[in-house]
Amino acid sequence: MKSLNQTIFTWGSKDLYHEGDVRNKYISALIEADKNNYKPLIEFVRK
């Protein structure tokens, strides 16, 4: 991503393994991506 001058993916900068707010947001973003709405997932991975 650096070579393309894009923001590096941080994947929420938190633990996605254990249940919690960050994991719930990630799962919600995945559900939206399944509906062809990728904006929430892109926003999440760049937080």
C-alpha positions as CSV (number, residue, x, y, z in Angstrom):
1,M,0.0,0.0,0.0
2,K,2.9,2.4,0.7
3,S,4.1,2.1,-2.9
4,L,0.7,3.1,-4.0
5,N,0.6,6.1,-1.6
6,Q,-2.5,4.6,0.2
7,T,-3.3,4.3,3.8
8,I,-2.0,1.1,5.4
9,F,-4.7,-1.3,6.7
10,T,-4.7,-1.4,10.5
11,W,-7.7,-3.7,10.8
12,G,-9.2,-1.7,13.6
13,S,-5.9,-1.7,15.5
14,K,-7.4,-4.0,18.1
15,D,-8.1,-7.7,18.9
16,L,-10.5,-9.3,16.5
17,Y,-10.4,-12.7,18.1
18,H,-12.2,-11.9,21.4
19,E,-15.8,-10.7,21.5
20,G,-16.2,-7.0,21.9
21,D,-17.1,-3.7,20.2
22,V,-14.3,-3.8,17.7
23,R,-15.0,-7.4,16.6
24,N,-18.8,-6.6,16.3
25,K,-18.0,-3.6,14.1
26,Y,-15.8,-5.9,11.9
27,I,-18.5,-8.5,11.6
28,S,-21.0,-5.8,10.7
29,A,-18.7,-4.5,8.1
30,L,-18.3,-8.0,6.6
31,I,-22.1,-8.4,6.5
32,E,-22.4,-5.2,4.6
33,A,-19.6,-6.3,2.2
34,D,-21.6,-9.4,1.5
35,K,-24.4,-7.0,0.3
36,N,-21.9,-5.3,-2.0
37,N,-21.5,-2.3,0.4
38,Y,-17.8,-2.2,0.9
39,K,-17.6,1.3,2.5
40,P,-17.9,0.2,6.1
41,L,-15.2,-2.5,5.6
42,I,-12.8,-0.1,4.0
43,E,-13.4,2.4,6.8
44,F,-12.8,-0.2,9.4
45,V,-9.5,-1.5,7.9
46,R,-8.1,2.0,7.8
47,K,-8.9,2.9,11.4
